[in-house]
Amino acid sequence: MTGETIVTVAGNLVADPEIRFTEAGTAVARFRVASTPRIYDRDAGRWTDGEPLFITCTTWRGMAEHVCESLVRGMRVIVQGRLRQRTYTDHQGVRRTVFDLDADDVGLSLRHRVAYSEQSLPPALANSAASAPPDPRQAPTRPHGPTGQPTTNRRQPVTGWAAFTSVASRAVADPSAFRIT
């Protein structure tokens, strides 16, 4: 829209995203991102951390559920959305102003790791992952939705070397899942 400030923030999740539902049943997820700039100190000849920026992000509807199922604390993400300013009075009567980000798009940063989506796994890996026993690190499902459908607060994504070793260890139990020619 005209006049809105669109920003892109790259940083790490401070905590697991939290999902809630409105009275009408619309999913709303909130999460905080910490973005710390790196500054080169010429006198010391090394890089140092600058002052961190903490920003609260909000997503709605389907994306809110996707964020909560896909992301966990510590993951590096890229968030793009509309910057919002709001003013409130705290418990001591002091007027405060905060900035929030209404996220239009959220994604993993691939700067430091490799990520695979379920659609991009090779067939041998996808088949062995589908027939594998449930991952003990996965959060239990809890009924959160207005329709009573179970949703998860978070799910460990399949990423990098851990994904390969996890799938490879399952293939040892079922050698037919892997055929190397």
Secondary structure, 3 states (H helix, E strand, C coil): CCCCCEEEEEEEECCCCEEEECCCCCEEEEEEEEECCEEEECCCCEEEECCCEEEEEEEEHHHHHHHHHHCCCCCEEEEEEEEEEEEEECCCCCEEEEEEEEEEEEEECCCCCCECCHHHCCHHHHHHHHCCCCCCCCCCCEECCCCCCEECCCCCCCEHHHHHHHHHHHHHHCHHHCCCC
